[in-house]
Amino acid sequence: MPKYPHIPFRNKLKIAWRTLSSSSGPRFGSLFITRRCNLKCPYCKVINFQFEDLNTDQWLQVIDKLYHWGVRIFSITGGEPLLRQDIHEIIKHISQTRKVIPWLISNFKIMTREIIEQLADDGLLFLTASLDSLTQTGVKSDAAILDLLEYARSQGIICSTITVLHQGNFQEIPEIMQRVTERGIIFDLGFFQHVGGMFSSADPSQKVNDLEALEMLREKIRKHKLQTGLVAPSWGFLKTDLQMYRATSWKCPADRDAYLVVNNDGRLMTCQEYSSDINILTIDNLDDPRWRAAKQETVQKCRGCYYGCYYQKVNISLIDLILDSYSMLRV
């Protein structure tokens, strides 16, 4: 039997109900509430693009607008979201006022048990820690992160880690996955990208180009996903042709919005890499011709990527829905 605390079933029911409460529109929204950060990761360019953050009232208006468009899961990211003094007010507005799902992504450098307790009181339902390594070889490699995540689990929050796979940590991925999931924490993984937009580096040197070794690793990850239910990347993402990673050939659909991204200054983004010039507060709906034209333009100029959102938000299969439900039962 697992030693870790299980998430209360009422929390899982709350998540399911809130997710399904919208009948139309994109259910996922990602908020870059600040580009300020207390770290500088070699694969991330977020802090290279500094714009003035929206104030608290403006972010609450953005959340309201996204909610009315159908968004039910709000990913709060950055930069480092905990650097904002109003983070608790923003989370409360999502969870308590709008009664939908707040999801916080942090590097955990300033995370404490006291902050976790406050986040739980705010109504936070998901908490993700960025984790490069557990052997002090990366910017985010403190094993104490797992202790804090386990404490967050005891407060009723579903917890996960997110690791960017690159040349520096490639060999360590199975060990990280094992140590994360044995605590009842979900393991998530993204492949290093070199799109060179507003998020990723343009330098391909950190990319793992040995596709045979990558496929062997993916096989281990697939087995662990089926065994534990605590591996987040979708089955489609873990089974697709790795030649797509070599070519970075995935592209978002320009004619629909599977999810929405909002920059820290309020501009709508096609994804975390490309921004439009349209402030979300200046349009009434996603059929606005300015947004449709802007998205078409950014998709055309994008050279492609291999981000997991392609299979986890744009193209969701029945098997992925089943496996995600399995994960919810296991945590």
C-alpha positions in Angstrom: 0.0 0.0 0.0 1.3 3.5 -0.7 2.5 5.5 2.2 1.7 8.9 0.7 -1.7 10.6 1.5 -4.4 10.2 -1.1 -6.2 13.3 -2.5 -9.7 13.5 -1.0 -12.3 12.1 -3.4 -14.4 15.2 -3.0 -11.5 17.2 -4.5 -11.5 14.9 -7.5 -15.2 15.2 -8.0 -14.8 19.0 -7.7 -12.2 18.9 -10.5 -14.3 16.7 -12.7 -17.4 18.9 -12.2 -15.6 22.1 -12.8 -13.8 20.8 -16.0 -17.1 19.7 -17.5 -19.1 22.7 -16.5 -18.4 24.4 -19.9 -20.2 23.1 -23.0 -18.1 25.0 -25.5 -15.0 27.0 -26.1 -11.3 26.3 -25.1 -11.2 24.7 -21.6 -7.5 25.5 -21.0 -6.0 28.9 -20.3 -2.4 29.6 -19.6 -1.6 32.9 -17.8 2.0 34.3 -17.9 1.2 36.5 -14.9 4.8 37.8 -14.8 8.0 37.3 -16.7 10.1 38.1 -13.7 12.0 35.2 -12.3 14.5 34.4 -9.6 16.3 31.8 -11.9 17.9 31.8 -15.3 17.5 28.4 -17.0 19.5 27.7 -20.1 16.5 26.4 -22.1 14.1 29.3 -21.1 14.0 32.8 -22.6 10.9 34.1 -20.7 12.9 36.7 -18.7 14.5 38.0 -22.0 11.1 39.6 -22.9 10.2 42.2 -20.2 6.8 43.9 -20.5 4.8 45.6 -17.8 2.7 43.2 -15.9 -1.1 43.6 -15.8 -2.2 44.8 -12.4 -4.5 42.7 -10.1 -7.8 44.1 -11.4 -6.8 43.6 -15.0 -5.9 40.0 -14.4 -9.2 39.4 -12.7 -10.9 40.9 -15.8 -8.8 38.5 -18.0 -9.9 35.6 -15.9 -13.5 36.6 -16.1 -13.3 37.0 -19.9 -11.6 33.6 -20.3 -14.2 32.0 -18.1 -17.1 33.4 -20.2 -15.3 32.0 -23.3 -15.3 28.5 -21.8 -12.0 28.2 -20.0 -12.2 26.0 -16.9 -8.5 25.1 -16.2 -6.3 28.1 -15.5 -2.5 27.4 -15.6 -0.7 30.2 -13.7 2.9 30.4 -14.8 5.8 32.8 -15.5 8.6 33.6 -14.8 8.0 32.8 -11.1 4.3 33.4 -10.1 5.2 33.6 -6.4 7.1 36.8 -7.0 3.7 38.6 -7.4 2.3 39.8 -4.1 -1.3 39.3 -5.4 -0.9 35.6 -6.3 -3.3 34.5 -3.6 -6.0 37.0 -4.7 -5.6 35.7 -8.3 -6.0 32.1 -7.2 -8.9 32.8 -5.0 -10.7 34.6 -7.9 -10.3 31.5 -10.1 -11.3 28.9 -7.4 -13.7 30.7 -5.1 -15.3 33.4 -7.2 -15.4 31.6 -10.6 -15.3 28.1 -9.1 -13.1 26.6 -11.7 -9.6 25.1 -11.6 -6.4 27.0 -10.6 -3.1 25.3 -11.4 0.2 26.9 -10.3 3.6 26.2 -11.8 6.6 27.3 -9.7 10.3 26.7 -9.5 9.9 26.3 -5.7 12.9 28.4 -4.8 10.8 30.5 -2.4 8.1 27.9 -1.7 7.5 27.0 2.0 5.0 24.9 4.0 3.4 28.1 5.1 2.9 29.3 1.5 1.5 25.8 0.6 -1.0 26.1 3.4 -2.1 29.5 2.2 -2.4 28.1 -1.4 -4.6 25.3 -0.1 -6.8 27.8 1.7 -7.0 29.8 -1.6 -8.5 26.7 -3.3 -5.5 25.7 -5.4 -6.2 22.3 -6.9 -3.0 21.5 -8.9 0.6 22.4 -8.0 3.6 21.7 -10.3 7.3 22.1 -9.5 9.9 22.5 -12.3 12.6 19.9 -11.7 15.8 19.6 -13.8 17.6 16.9 -11.8 18.0 15.3 -8.4 21.8 15.3 -8.5 22.6 19.1 -8.3 23.4 19.2 -12.0 20.7 21.6 -13.0 19.4 25.0 -12.0 16.4 23.3 -10.4 17.7 20.2 -8.8 16.9 20.3 -5.1 15.4 17.0 -3.9 13.7 19.0 -1.0 11.2 19.9 -3.7 9.7 16.4 -3.3 9.2 16.9 0.4 7.3 20.1 -0.2 5.2 18.5 -2.8 4.4 15.6 -0.5 3.3 18.1 2.1 1.1 19.8 -0.5 -0.5 16.4 -1.2 -1.4 16.2 2.5 -3.2 19.5 2.1 -5.4 18.0 -0.7 -3.5 19.5 -3.7 -2.7 17.2 -6.7 1.0 17.6 -7.2 3.4 17.0 -10.2 6.8 17.8 -11.4 7.8 19.0 -14.9 11.2 18.1 -16.3 12.6 19.4 -19.5 14.6 16.6 -21.1 17.9 17.7 -22.6 21.5 16.6 -23.1 22.4 17.4 -19.5 19.8 15.3 -17.8 18.8 12.7 -20.4 20.4 9.7 -18.5 18.8 10.7 -15.2 15.2 10.8 -16.4 14.3 7.2 -15.3 15.6 7.8 -11.8 13.8 11.2 -11.5 10.6 9.5 -12.7 10.9 6.7 -10.2 11.6 8.9 -7.2 8.8 11.3 -8.1 6.1 8.7 -8.6 7.0 6.5 -5.6 5.8 9.5 -3.5 2.5 9.6 -5.3 3.5 12.7 -7.3 2.7 12.9 -11.0 5.8 13.0 -13.3 5.5 15.2 -16.4 8.1 15.6 -19.1 8.8 17.9 -22.0 11.4 17.6 -24.7 13.9 20.5 -25.1 12.7 22.9 -27.7 14.7 25.3 -29.9 11.9 27.2 -31.5 13.6 30.4 -30.6 10.4 32.4 -29.9 9.4 34.1 -26.6 9.9 30.9 -24.5 12.6 28.6 -25.9 16.2 29.0 -26.9 17.1 29.0 -30.6 20.3 27.0 -29.8 19.8 23.3 -30.7 22.9 22.1 -28.8 21.0 20.8 -25.8 18.7 18.7 -28.0 19.1 14.9 -27.7 19.5 13.7 -31.3 19.9 10.0 -30.6 16.4 8.9 -31.6 17.1 5.2 -30.8 18.1 6.1 -27.2 15.1 8.4 -27.0 12.7 5.7 -28.1 14.2 3.3 -25.5 13.6 6.0 -22.9 10.0 6.5 -24.1 9.3 2.8 -23.8 10.4 2.9 -20.1 8.1 5.9 -19.6 5.2 4.2 -21.3 5.6 1.1 -19.1 5.8 3.3 -16.0 2.6 5.2 -17.1 0.7 2.0 -17.4 2.1 0.6 -14.1 1.6 3.6 -11.9 -0.9 5.9 -13.6 1.4 8.8 -12.4 3.0 9.8 -15.7 1.4 12.8 -17.3 2.5 12.9 -21.0 -0.3 11.6 -23.1 -0.2 8.2 -24.8 -0.3 9.9 -28.2 2.7 12.1 -27.3 4.7 9.0 -26.0 3.9 6.9 -29.1 4.2 9.4 -32.0 7.0 9.2 -34.6 10.1 10.7 -33.1 11.1 12.0 -36.5 8.6 14.8 -35.7 11.0 15.7 -32.8 13.9 15.8 -35.2 12.0 18.0 -37.6 10.0 19.9 -34.9 7.1 19.7 -37.4 4.0 20.1 -35.3 1.9 23.2 -35.9 -1.2 24.5 -34.1 -4.5 24.8 -36.0 -5.0 28.4 -37.0 -8.8 28.2 -37.3 -9.7 27.1 -33.8 -8.5 27.6 -30.2 -7.9 24.4 -28.2 -6.4 26.5 -25.5 -5.5 30.1 -24.9 -2.3 31.8 -23.7 -2.2 35.3 -22.3 1.1 37.3 -22.0 2.0 39.2 -18.8 0.9 42.4 -20.5 -2.5 41.1 -21.6 -1.7 40.2 -25.2 -3.2 37.0 -26.6 -0.6 34.5 -27.7 -0.9 31.7 -30.2 1.2 29.6 -27.8 4.0 30.4 -25.3 6.4 31.1 -28.2 4.4 33.7 -30.3 2.4 36.7 -29.2 -0.1 38.8 -31.2 -0.5 42.6 -30.7 -4.1 42.1 -29.5 -4.9 42.8 -25.8 -7.4 40.3 -24.7 -9.4 43.0 -22.9 -10.1 44.8 -26.2 -12.0 42.0 -28.0 -15.4 40.5 -27.2 -15.0 37.0 -28.5 -12.6 34.7 -30.3 -14.4 35.2 -33.6 -13.0 38.7 -33.7 -11.3 39.0 -37.2 -8.3 40.7 -35.6 -7.5 37.7 -33.5 -8.3 35.2 -36.3 -5.9 37.1 -38.6 -3.2 37.4 -36.0 -3.3 33.7 -35.2 -3.2 32.8 -38.9 -0.2 35.0 -39.3 1.8 33.5 -36.3 1.0 29.9 -37.2 2.2 30.6 -40.7 5.5 32.0 -39.5 6.1 29.3 -36.9 8.5 26.7 -38.0 6.9 24.0 -35.9 7.6 22.5 -32.5 7.2 19.2 -30.5 5.4 20.6 -27.4 3.1 18.1 -25.7 0.1 20.4 -25.9 -0.3 19.2 -29.5 -1.5 15.8 -28.2 -2.7 16.9 -24.8 -4.9 19.8 -25.7 -5.3 19.9 -29.5 -5.6 16.2 -30.4 -7.0 14.3 -27.4 -7.8 10.6 -28.0 -10.1 8.2 -26.1 -7.2 6.3 -24.7 -5.7 9.5 -23.3 -9.0 10.3 -21.6 -9.1 6.8 -20.1 -5.5 7.0 -18.9 -6.1 10.5 -17.4 -9.0 9.1 -15.5 -6.8 6.3 -14.2 -4.3 9.0 -13.0 -7.0 10.8 -11.1 -8.0 7.5 -9.3 -4.4 6.8 -8.4 -3.5 10.2 -6.9 
